[in-house]
Structure formats: structure tokens, C-alpha cells
Amino acid sequence: MKFGKNMALMAIGAGAVLAYQKYNEPVKRKMDKMVNKNVKKTNDKLENMM
């Protein structure tokens, strides 16, 4: 029972590492685009207020 549990946990960990390596960059780029878009909107609002 313990051996099976350990093997399952190792497989989940390996899958998580592979998914992180594959999807890390695209997700980072999307997040940067979203953040920059929101920052630009905020700056525009602040400039309009002044």
C-alpha cells in the first residue's frame, strides 16, 4: 500500500514539473500583457483626472 502511494505521488510530482516547464513561459507572457494593459488604463485615468 505504501509503495503504491509513493509511486502515485512521484508520478503526480513529475507531471506537475513537466506541466510547469511546458506552460510557464506562455502563462508568464499572458500575465505580463494583462498587467501592462491594466497599468496603461490606470495611468490614462490618472492623467485624465489631472
Secondary structure, 3 states (H helix, E strand, C coil): CHHHHHHHHHHHHHHHHHHHHHHHHHHHHHHHHHHHHHHHHHHHHHHHHC
